[in-house]
Amino acid sequence: MKTWDELKKEGSRHYVIGGIQPIDLYRELGIFRGFALASIIKYASRNVGQGPDENPVSTRDMQKIIHYAELLIASCGEKEIP
């Protein structure tokens, strides 16, 4: 399992503001869990109701879902999320 810092390096650099990544701020404020879950829902919902002939599932969106899920796990440690 990757650490929080390893996973952050895989994210987009364009979100860094003054050397600070917003996800670090969200984590420090205790709101990262909600942000991560909302991001997962956002990327998943982009692919709802789209048949393979109309618009195939976005591989990029699926990778973002995985990335946010891994960040959420790393943020919470090994404990079970209620």
N, C-alpha and C positions, 0 to 999 in steps of 0.2 A: 504494500500500500504506500502511495506517495504521500509526502508531507504537504502541509499547507503551502510552504514556500516553494516547493517543487512544482506544485500545481499552478500557483500564481504565475510562474515563469512561462507556462504554456498558454496563458490568456493573452488578450490583446494589449499591446503596450499603449495604444492610443487613449486608454482610460486613465493613465497616470497623470495626476495633476500636482505640480510642484513636488514631484518625487513621491507622492502618496497615491496609493491605489484606493479608489472608493470602497472596494470590498474590505480593505483593512479597517476603514472607518466604520463600515456597517458591522463588522465583527466586533470592534471595540465598543460600539454602542449597544451591542446585543440584538441587532436587527438583521444579521446576516441570514439566519435561518429562513425568515419570511421572504427576504430578497431572493435567495437561492430557489426556494419553492416556486415563487412567482415567475422566475426566469425559466424554470423547467416547464411550467404550465404554458408560458408564452411560446416557447419553441415547439412544444408538442402541439399546441392548438393551431399552429400554422399548417399542420399536416393532417388535420381532421377533415374527413369528408372528401378527400381528394383521391380519386381512383388512379391506378397506375397509368391509365391511358390519358387522363387529363393532366395530371401533375404528379410525378413520382415523389415519394418521400424524400425530403431534403437530407442528404447525408450530412451536410454542414450543420443543420439544426439538430440532428441526432447526436453529433459529436459535442455540440454545446450542452445538450441535456446531460450527457455523460460527464462532461467537465464540471458542470454545476453540482451534479450528484456527488462526484468525487470530492469537490471542495467542501460540500456539506458534511460528508463523512469525516474528512480531515479536520474540519472545524469542531465537530462534536466529539472527536476521538472515537474510542471503541464502544462507548455506551450506546444503548438502543435509543432511538428517537421516538418519543411517545406520539 
